Amino acid sequence: MNLRLNKLATMVDQDARIADIGTDHAYLPIELVKSGKVNFAIASDIGKGPLDNAKQDIKEAGLEGKIETRLGAGLETISAKDNIDTVVIAGMGGNLMSQILNDALVNKKMSFDTLVLEPNVGEYGVRKWLMQHSYQIVDEQIVAEAGHIYELIKAKKTESNIPLTEKELYFGPILIKTKNQTFTNKWMGQLKYQQNLLVNLNKAKNKDMSHIKQVQEQIEMIKGELND
């Protein structure tokens, strides 16, 4: 497995019953079962091709009795009788990720004790969804791999909302405490991007002052975090 999936694996609790939504060749469930960390997993995907690949890899690993494959969208493939306590969703946009979790909550009245999430964009929206639905972020990791930087978020269901500040939603409540080099690299890159965007917005004939103000605020927030 690559670094990103290995980090995700470390965030899964011992003896969890997991559903890997949008599974990637079932690499993560296979590793978790082979290592003895979990005894049962569901590998689910909306695409028949990717799921067929997962089935083949599961068969070759000799784990057909411990990893089930399901074809379908999001968490539609999971039912209460599966007794899933941990959902892993990695490698999709934050908006789609939040929608999948929301659909399960609204349409199936299903929520899960633990969520291990890796949005490739839109981390702010994911953290906001977690806060609004009484999940506490208990672990965050940031990793660089193959020219991309990924933020990994682990959250646990709580009895009440755990409020996050705007800064915590934006940068991550745990990541802003650790601030490793990968964190600094990401936000230096984002600062440059936002500064270039501001230049282009100011060049426009019909200036969008609302957008300009928003970008200016983000630039100041990033600068403040990098200099803190």
C-alpha positions in Angstrom: 0.0 0.0 0.0 1.0 3.6 -0.5 1.8 6.0 2.3 -1.7 7.5 2.3 -3.5 4.2 2.7 -1.0 3.1 5.4 -1.7 6.2 7.4 -5.5 5.5 7.0 -4.9 2.0 8.3 -3.3 3.3 11.4 -6.4 5.4 12.1 -8.7 2.4 12.2 -9.4 1.0 15.7 -8.5 -2.5 16.7 -11.3 -5.0 16.0 -13.5 -2.5 14.2 -16.1 -3.6 11.7 -15.4 -1.4 8.7 -17.0 -0.4 5.4 -14.6 1.0 2.9 -16.7 3.2 0.5 -15.2 3.7 -2.9 -12.7 1.0 -2.3 -9.4 1.0 -4.2 -8.7 -2.6 -5.1 -9.7 -3.4 -1.5 -6.1 -2.6 -0.6 -7.1 -1.1 2.8 -9.5 -3.9 3.9 -7.0 -6.5 2.8 -4.2 -4.9 4.8 -6.4 -4.5 7.9 -7.6 -8.1 7.9 -4.1 -9.6 7.0 -2.5 -7.6 9.9 -5.2 -8.9 12.3 -6.5 -5.4 13.1 -10.0 -6.2 11.9 -11.8 -9.5 11.3 -14.6 -8.3 9.0 -14.8 -5.6 6.3 -17.0 -4.6 3.4 -15.4 -3.2 0.3 -18.0 -1.2 -1.6 -17.9 0.7 -4.9 -20.3 2.3 -7.4 -18.3 0.9 -10.4 -18.4 -2.7 -11.5 -14.9 -2.6 -12.9 -13.2 -1.4 -9.7 -15.3 -3.8 -7.7 -14.3 -6.7 -9.9 -10.6 -5.7 -9.3 -11.3 -5.7 -5.6 -12.9 -9.1 -5.8 -9.9 -10.5 -7.6 -7.4 -9.1 -5.1 -9.5 -10.4 -2.2 -9.5 -13.8 -3.8 -5.8 -13.8 -4.3 -5.3 -12.8 -0.7 -7.5 -15.8 0.4 -9.8 -13.5 2.4 -13.1 -14.1 0.7 -14.6 -15.2 4.0 -13.7 -12.0 5.8 -14.1 -9.3 3.2 -17.5 -8.9 1.4 -17.8 -6.8 -1.8 -20.9 -4.7 -2.4 -21.9 -2.9 -5.7 -23.7 0.4 -5.2 -23.5 4.1 -4.5 -22.2 5.5 -1.2 -23.6 3.9 1.9 -26.6 2.5 0.2 -24.8 -0.9 0.2 -24.7 -1.0 4.0 -27.5 -2.1 6.2 -28.0 -2.1 10.0 -27.5 -5.9 10.2 -23.9 -5.5 9.0 -23.1 -3.9 12.4 -20.6 -1.6 10.8 -19.1 0.8 13.4 -16.4 2.4 11.2 -16.7 3.9 7.8 -13.7 4.7 5.7 -14.2 7.1 2.7 -11.0 8.2 0.9 -10.1 9.8 -2.4 -13.1 11.8 -3.3 -14.3 15.4 -2.9 -15.4 16.7 0.4 -18.8 17.8 -0.9 -19.6 14.3 -2.2 -18.2 12.7 1.0 -20.5 14.9 3.2 -23.5 14.1 0.9 -22.9 10.3 1.2 -22.8 10.6 5.0 -25.9 12.9 5.0 -27.9 10.6 2.7 -27.2 7.6 5.0 -28.4 9.7 8.0 -31.5 11.1 6.4 -32.6 8.2 4.1 -31.5 5.2 6.2 -31.3 6.7 9.7 -27.8 5.3 9.9 -24.9 6.9 11.7 -21.6 5.3 12.6 -19.4 5.5 15.7 -16.2 6.2 13.9 -15.4 7.9 10.5 -12.0 7.8 8.9 -12.0 10.3 6.0 -9.6 11.5 3.3 -11.2 14.2 1.2 -9.0 15.2 -1.8 -10.5 18.7 -1.7 -13.1 20.5 0.5 -11.7 19.6 3.9 -13.4 22.7 5.4 -16.8 21.4 4.4 -16.1 17.9 5.8 -15.1 19.3 9.2 -18.2 21.6 9.2 -20.4 18.6 8.5 -18.7 16.6 11.3 -19.2 19.5 13.8 -22.9 20.0 12.8 -23.6 16.3 13.3 -22.0 15.8 16.7 -18.7 14.2 15.7 -15.5 15.1 17.4 -12.2 15.1 15.4 -9.8 12.9 17.4 -7.0 12.5 15.0 -5.7 14.3 11.9 -2.7 13.5 9.6 -1.3 15.3 6.7 0.9 13.5 4.1 2.6 14.3 0.9 2.7 11.7 -1.9 3.3 11.8 -5.6 3.0 15.6 -5.8 -0.2 15.8 -3.8 -0.9 16.7 -0.2 -3.6 14.8 1.6 -5.4 15.5 4.9 -6.7 12.5 6.8 -9.5 13.0 9.4 -10.7 10.6 12.1 -13.9 11.5 14.0 -15.9 9.9 16.8 -19.7 10.3 17.4 -20.5 12.3 20.6 -23.6 13.2 22.5 -23.3 16.9 21.7 -21.7 19.3 19.1 -18.1 20.1 19.7 -17.7 23.6 18.3 -14.8 24.5 16.1 -13.5 28.0 15.3 -13.3 29.2 11.7 -9.6 28.7 11.8 -10.0 25.1 13.1 -12.5 24.3 10.3 -10.1 25.7 7.7 -6.7 24.3 8.9 -7.8 21.4 11.1 -8.0 21.5 15.0 -5.2 19.0 15.4 -3.1 19.9 12.4 -2.7 23.5 13.6 -1.2 22.2 16.9 1.3 19.9 15.2 2.2 22.1 12.2 4.7 19.8 10.5 6.7 20.6 7.3 4.0 19.2 5.1 1.4 21.4 6.7 3.6 24.5 6.1 4.3 23.4 2.5 0.6 23.1 1.8 -0.4 26.5 3.1 2.6 28.2 1.5 1.3 26.8 -1.8 -2.2 27.9 -1.0 -1.0 31.4 0.0 0.7 31.8 -3.4 -2.4 30.5 -5.2 -4.7 32.9 -3.4 -2.4 35.8 -4.0 -2.3 35.1 -7.7 -6.1 34.8 -7.7 -6.4 38.2 -6.0 -4.3 39.8 -8.7 -6.5 38.3 -11.4 -9.7 39.3 -9.7 -8.5 42.9 -9.4 -7.7 42.9 -13.1 -11.2 42.1 -14.1 -13.3 44.8 -15.8 -16.3 44.0 -13.6 -14.8 43.3 -10.2 -16.5 40.9 -7.9 -16.0 42.7 -4.6 -17.5 40.0 -2.5 -15.1 37.4 -4.0 -12.2 39.8 -3.6 -13.0 40.4 0.0 -13.3 36.6 0.7 -9.9 36.0 -0.9 -8.3 38.8 1.0 -9.6 37.3 4.3 -8.2 33.9 3.4 -4.8 35.4 2.5 -4.7 37.1 5.9 -5.8 34.0 7.7 -3.1 31.9 6.0 -0.4 34.5 6.7 -1.5 34.6 10.3 -1.3 30.8 10.7 2.1 30.5 9.0 3.5 33.3 11.2 2.0 32.0 14.4 
